[in-house]
Amino acid sequence: MNEVPVVQITTTVNSEEEACRIAEAAVSRKLAACAQVTGPIISYYYWKGEQCREKEWRVSMKTLKNLELNLMDFINEDHPYETPELITMRIETVSEAYLEWMLQTLGD
């Protein structure tokens, strides 16, 4: 079986406006074929020794593996958090039609 060249990168931010801004910028710069914003969600985590509870919005972006580092660099440079969540998930299977659309969209 061939390796699928698609990954999904997720991050979270503290406002819907910021999530939409990151999603729109990633797509308009052709770093992601598509992006979805979900939320609000409630996140629990430790930060600088304190347990936190915050309302956040998740941005999920699908891209090609060869654009993964570029998209992560963009998010990291443009993110409002000091240490943003940047998680990449490998996609094992994708329909041929969807993959073809992604390849055409991202100009590969």
C-alpha positions as CSV (number, residue, x, y, z in Angstrom):
1,M,0.0,0.0,0.0
2,N,1.3,3.5,-0.9
3,E,1.8,6.1,1.8
4,V,-0.9,8.7,1.7
5,P,0.7,12.2,1.4
6,V,-2.0,13.9,3.6
7,V,-1.7,15.1,7.1
8,Q,-4.1,17.0,9.5
9,I,-2.6,19.7,11.7
10,T,-4.6,21.0,14.7
11,T,-4.1,24.0,17.0
12,T,-6.2,25.8,19.5
13,V,-6.7,29.5,20.2
14,N,-8.6,31.6,22.7
15,S,-11.2,33.2,20.3
16,E,-13.4,32.3,17.4
17,E,-12.0,35.4,15.5
18,E,-8.4,34.2,15.9
19,A,-9.3,30.7,14.9
20,C,-11.0,32.0,11.7
21,R,-8.1,34.3,11.0
22,I,-5.6,31.4,11.1
23,A,-7.9,29.1,9.1
24,E,-8.5,31.7,6.4
25,A,-4.8,32.6,6.2
26,A,-3.6,29.0,5.9
27,V,-6.0,28.3,3.1
28,S,-5.4,31.6,1.2
29,R,-1.6,31.1,1.4
30,K,-2.2,27.6,0.0
31,L,-0.6,26.0,3.0
32,A,-3.8,24.0,3.7
33,A,-6.4,22.7,1.3
34,C,-9.1,23.3,3.9
35,A,-9.6,24.2,7.5
36,Q,-12.4,23.8,10.0
37,V,-13.0,25.8,13.1
38,T,-14.9,24.1,16.0
39,G,-15.8,25.4,19.4
40,P,-16.0,26.6,21.8
41,I,-14.4,23.8,23.7
42,I,-13.2,23.8,27.3
43,S,-9.5,22.9,27.7
44,Y,-7.9,21.9,31.0
45,Y,-4.1,22.1,31.2
46,Y,-1.1,23.1,33.4
47,W,0.7,26.3,32.5
48,K,3.7,27.6,34.5
49,G,2.7,25.4,37.5
50,E,-1.0,26.4,37.6
51,Q,-3.9,24.3,36.5
52,C,-6.0,26.2,33.9
53,R,-9.4,26.0,32.5
54,E,-10.0,28.0,29.3
55,K,-12.6,28.3,26.5
56,E,-10.8,27.7,23.2
57,W,-11.5,27.1,19.5
58,R,-9.9,24.3,17.5
59,V,-8.6,24.8,14.0
60,S,-8.1,21.6,12.0
61,M,-6.2,21.9,8.7
62,K,-5.7,19.3,6.0
63,T,-2.5,19.6,3.9
64,L,0.0,17.6,1.9
65,K,2.9,16.1,3.8
66,N,5.4,18.2,1.8
67,L,3.7,21.4,3.1
68,E,3.5,20.2,6.7
69,L,6.6,22.0,8.0
70,N,5.7,25.2,6.2
71,L,2.2,25.2,7.7
72,M,3.6,24.5,11.2
73,D,6.1,27.3,10.8
74,F,3.3,29.7,9.7
75,I,1.1,28.8,12.6
76,N,4.0,28.9,15.1
77,E,5.1,32.4,13.9
78,D,1.5,33.8,13.7
79,H,0.0,32.2,16.9
80,P,-1.0,34.3,19.9
81,Y,0.2,31.7,22.4
82,E,3.7,31.5,23.7
83,T,3.7,27.7,23.3
84,P,0.9,26.8,20.8
85,E,-0.5,23.4,20.4
86,L,0.7,22.0,17.0
87,I,-0.2,18.4,16.5
88,T,0.1,16.5,13.2
89,M,-1.9,13.4,12.5
90,R,-1.0,11.2,9.6
91,I,-3.9,10.2,7.4
92,E,-3.9,6.5,6.5
93,T,-6.6,6.5,3.9
94,V,-8.2,9.2,1.7
95,S,-10.5,8.8,-1.3
96,E,-8.8,9.2,-4.7
97,A,-11.2,12.1,-5.6
98,Y,-10.4,14.0,-2.4
99,L,-6.6,13.5,-2.8
100,E,-6.9,14.7,-6.4
101,W,-8.8,17.8,-5.3
102,M,-6.1,18.5,-2.6
103,L,-3.3,18.1,-5.2
104,Q,-5.0,20.5,-7.6
105,T,-5.9,22.9,-4.8
106,L,-2.4,23.1,-3.4
107,G,-0.7,23.0,-6.8
108,D,1.4,19.9,-6.3
